[in-house]
Amino acid sequence: MGIFLMVIAWRLAKNTEGWTARLIVAGALLLGFGYSILIPLYEAGRIEPFSAAGHYHGSPATALAWHAVKLVIMNSGWLFFGLGLALHAKVFTSPTPRRNPALPPAATHEFIT
């Protein structure tokens, strides 16, 4: 998943410039780190998951800190990636006002008497 997001981000960012490219790449990097490093470490048991019941094998403070790190990285990654995609798709731009066609000058009326 992380490699897929980085490939998509690279392909979108090479045709984009400014904050749009930065947000797409930053979000993809955060998500890539989360999906390729953090989630597998949780699944392997190297990082103790946060338990609402309070049952820990190690330090509860460490489990809470890693849980906070995972939440910040994954949520900010999706936020940045989504904002970058929205900017790339021009979702936040205001529509251009329609131009009024040039009206012909008002003709003078001739009165018939």
LUMFI-53051 format. One record per residue (C-alpha): residue in three letters; x, y, z. Coordinates in nm, 2 decimals. Example, Ala and Ser with C-alpha at 12.3 -4.5 7.8 and 13.67 -1.06 7.14 Angstrom:
<marros>
   residuo       c1       c2       c3
       ALA     1.23    -0.45     0.78
       SER     1.37    -0.11     0.71
</marros>
This chain:
<marros>
   residuo       c1       c2       c3
       MET     0.00     0.00     0.00
       GLY     0.28     0.24     0.09
       ILE     0.46     0.18    -0.24
       PHE     0.14     0.21    -0.44
       LEU     0.07     0.55    -0.28
       MET     0.43     0.67    -0.34
       VAL     0.40     0.57    -0.71
       ILE     0.06     0.76    -0.74
       ALA     0.20     1.06    -0.56
       TRP     0.51     1.07    -0.78
       ARG     0.30     1.05    -1.10
       LEU     0.07     1.33    -0.98
       ALA     0.34     1.55    -0.84
       LYS     0.56     1.55    -1.15
       ASN     0.27     1.73    -1.34
       THR     0.20     1.97    -1.05
       GLU     0.38     2.24    -0.88
       GLY     0.37     2.44    -0.55
       TRP     0.18     2.33    -0.25
       THR    -0.03     2.08    -0.44
       ALA     0.27     1.86    -0.51
       ARG     0.41     1.91    -0.16
       LEU     0.09     1.80     0.01
       ILE     0.05     1.50    -0.21
       VAL     0.41     1.38    -0.15
       ALA     0.41     1.46     0.22
       GLY     0.08     1.27     0.27
       ALA     0.21     0.98     0.06
       LEU     0.54     0.97     0.27
       LEU     0.35     0.97     0.60
       LEU     0.11     0.70     0.47
       GLY     0.40     0.50     0.33
       PHE     0.58     0.51     0.66
       GLY     0.26     0.41     0.84
       TYR     0.16     0.12     0.61
       SER     0.51    -0.02     0.55
       ILE     0.67     0.02     0.90
       LEU     0.42     0.10     1.18
       ILE     0.13    -0.13     1.09
       PRO     0.36    -0.44     1.03
       LEU     0.54    -0.37     1.36
       TYR     0.20    -0.37     1.53
       GLU     0.10    -0.69     1.36
       ALA     0.43    -0.86     1.45
       GLY     0.39    -0.76     1.82
       ARG     0.70    -0.54     1.83
       ILE     0.49    -0.24     1.93
       GLU     0.24    -0.31     2.20
       PRO    -0.11    -0.20     2.10
       PHE    -0.31     0.03     2.31
       SER    -0.57    -0.15     2.52
       ALA    -0.88     0.03     2.66
       ALA    -0.91    -0.25     2.92
       GLY    -0.56    -0.17     3.06
       HIS    -0.39    -0.51     3.00
       TYR    -0.03    -0.45     2.90
       HIS     0.28    -0.67     2.90
       GLY     0.50    -0.36     2.91
       SER     0.47     0.00     2.99
       PRO     0.12     0.16     2.94
       ALA     0.29     0.50     2.87
       THR     0.49     0.35     2.59
       ALA     0.18     0.18     2.44
       LEU    -0.01     0.51     2.46
       ALA     0.27     0.70     2.30
       TRP     0.30     0.46     2.01
       HIS    -0.07     0.47     1.96
       ALA    -0.06     0.85     1.95
       VAL     0.22     0.84     1.70
       LYS     0.03     0.60     1.48
       LEU    -0.29     0.81     1.49
       VAL    -0.10     1.13     1.41
       ILE     0.10     0.98     1.12
       MET    -0.19     0.80     0.96
       ASN    -0.45     1.07     1.00
       SER    -0.23     1.36     0.90
       GLY    -0.11     1.14     0.60
       TRP    -0.46     1.09     0.48
       LEU    -0.54     1.46     0.54
       PHE    -0.24     1.59     0.34
       PHE    -0.28     1.34     0.06
       GLY    -0.65     1.42     0.03
       LEU    -0.60     1.79     0.04
       GLY    -0.33     1.76    -0.23
       LEU    -0.56     1.55    -0.45
       ALA    -0.84     1.81    -0.40
       LEU    -0.61     2.09    -0.49
       HIS    -0.49     1.89    -0.79
       ALA    -0.85     1.84    -0.91
       LYS    -0.92     2.21    -0.85
       VAL    -1.20     2.14    -0.60
       PHE    -1.14     2.46    -0.40
       THR    -1.11     2.70    -0.69
       SER    -1.40     2.94    -0.74
       PRO    -1.57     2.92    -1.08
       THR    -1.48     3.19    -1.32
       PRO    -1.75     3.45    -1.37
       ARG    -1.93     3.44    -1.70
       ARG    -1.85     3.73    -1.92
       ASN    -2.14     3.93    -2.04
       PRO    -2.14     3.96    -2.42
       ALA    -2.07     4.31    -2.54
       LEU    -2.41     4.47    -2.59
       PRO    -2.45     4.67    -2.90
       PRO    -2.49     5.04    -2.84
       ALA    -2.84     5.15    -2.79
       ALA    -2.99     5.27    -3.11
       THR    -3.15     5.61    -3.11
       HIS    -3.52     5.60    -3.18
       GLU    -3.65     5.81    -3.46
       PHE    -3.99     5.95    -3.40
       ILE    -4.23     5.95    -3.69
       THR    -4.46     6.24    -3.69
</marros>
